[in-house]
Amino acid sequence: MMKTPLKGQGERRMSPVTIQILQLQPGQGAGEGKRALYHCNYCNKDITGKIRIKCAVCPDFDLCIECFSVGVEVHPHKSNHPYRVMDNLSFPLICPDWNADDEILLLEGIEMYGLGNWAEIAEHVGTKTKELCIEHYTNVYMNSPFFPLPDMSHVVGKNRKELLAMAKGHIDDKK
């Protein structure tokens, strides 16, 4: 078994079997001609579309499962930093140009840097410009009839029943 930091603090042990299971999760790296959106900051492996470990302290710092499991440290990152396990959320959720991961990062960036600090928020999202972040947040959240919630009535080709079935299927797949 390998030692790895526990979410938040302390240590836990991750067995080689657990590491293999995490590696087998569906996902694809960047294909030919595509730029990797995420790479391991230690081994530089493309981890786009795969489960990755995102440091909650170091800005824009991600590790692949293998490097995380052995507790790598790259200045200023320390292996005891709190972290988030980032699942493969590369499907469009509210509109075709923004995937679920982008939505989470947008809202997380607003929470971290404050509404109006769009340069920092866009940097946190990593795949969108400042202008695209402003436009998306304004159109989807601020102008929503369900403010502060987004208007989900026009979600990419899915009605409420289809979305609930899709969510139930995603939950069942993880069991």
N, C-alpha and C positions, 0 to 999 in steps of 0.2 A: 504494500500500500504506500501511497505517496502523500506527504503532508501538503495541504493547501490552506490558505487563509479562509476563515469562515466569513460569510457575508457580515461585514461590520467590523469584527475584531476576533481575536483568538485564532485557533487553528482547527481544522478537521481533516479527516483522512478520506481521500478519494481513491477507490480501488481501480486497478487497471481495467476491470470490467465496466465500471461506470464511465471511465474515459472513452472506452470503445463504443459504448452506447451513445454517448454524446456526439462522437464523431460520425455515427451512422445516421444522425438526424438528416432528413431531406434538406437539400440546399445545393446551390450551384455556385461555383466561383465565377469570376468574370471570364467570359468567353473570349475568343479571339477578337481583337479589335475593340474590346470594351476596357475601360479604365476601371481598375479595382477601386471600389468605394471604401473598403475596409481592408487593412493589412495588419498583420501581427507586428507590433512595434519591436519585438525581439528578433524573430526569425525572418520577418518580412514576407511571410506566406500570405497569399490572397485568401481572406476569410469572408469575402463578400457573399452574402446569402447563406452563411453557415452560423452556427451558434458561436458566439464570441464572448469574451469577458471584457467588460468596459470598466475601467477604473473610475471610481466616484470622486477621486481627489485630483488626479492628473488630467488636465484638459486634453481631449482628443487622444486618448491612450487606450488601445485595445490589444488583447492577447488571444492567441489561439488556445484551444483546450490543452494541447500538449505543453506549451510554455507555461501556462497558468498552473498546470498540475505539478510542475517541478519548482514552482515559486520563483521564477526569474525576476530579477530586478534590473531596471535600466534607469539611470539617473534622470529625473528625480523620483521615479516610481519605486515604491517599496512593496514587498510581497504581503505586508499586513494592512495595506490600504483597503478600505471598504470597496465593494465592487457590485456590478449588476451583470447578470447573465442575460445577454441579448439574444433573443430567439429570432428565427427567420421570419421577418414581417415585411417581405418585399412585395406583397400584393397591394393593389390600389384599394383604398378604403372609401374615401369620400369623393374624390375626383381622380381621373386617370393619371394625372401628372404627379400626384403625391401618394406614396405608399404608406402603409401603416407605420413603418419605422420613422419616416419623415414626420408624420403627424405627432408621434410621441416625442421626437426630438424637438419639434417646434414648441410644443406645450412645456416641455421640460426646460428649454432655453428661456421661455418667457418667465417661468417660475424662478429660474436661477438668476437671470440678468435684469428682470423687470420689463414690463410692457413699455415699448418705445426704444429700447436699446437693441435696435434691429441688426446692427453690424455684428454684435456679439452673438445674437440669436442665430443669425444666418451662419456664422462660423460654427456654432454648436450643431446646427442641422447638417452642415457639411456638404450638402448636395444642391442647395438652393441659394440664390442671391438674396441680398437685403430686400430688393424690390419685390421679388417673388414671395418672400416671407410676409411682407406687409400686405401685398395684394391677396394672398391666400387667407391670412388671418382675418382681414377685413371682410372679404366675400363670404367665407365659410362660417366664421364665428360671430363677428360683430354685426353683420347684416342678417343673421339667422333669426327667424321668428321665434326660435326656442332659446335665444341668448340667455346664458352663456354657452349653452350646448350648440353644437353644429346642427344645421338642417340636414337630417339624414333621409329626407323624402326623395331625394334625387340621387341616391348612392348608386354608383357605377353599375347600372343594369340590374339591380337587385331590389326586390320589395322586402318589406319587414319580415314576412314569413321565410323567404329565401335566406335572409341574413341570419335569422335565428337558427335555421337548419344548418347553415354553414358553420356558425359558431359552435353548435352542438357537435357537429362532425369533427371540428378541430379539437374540442375537448375530449371526445371519445378516442381520437387518434393518439392523444398524449397519455391515455391510461394504459 
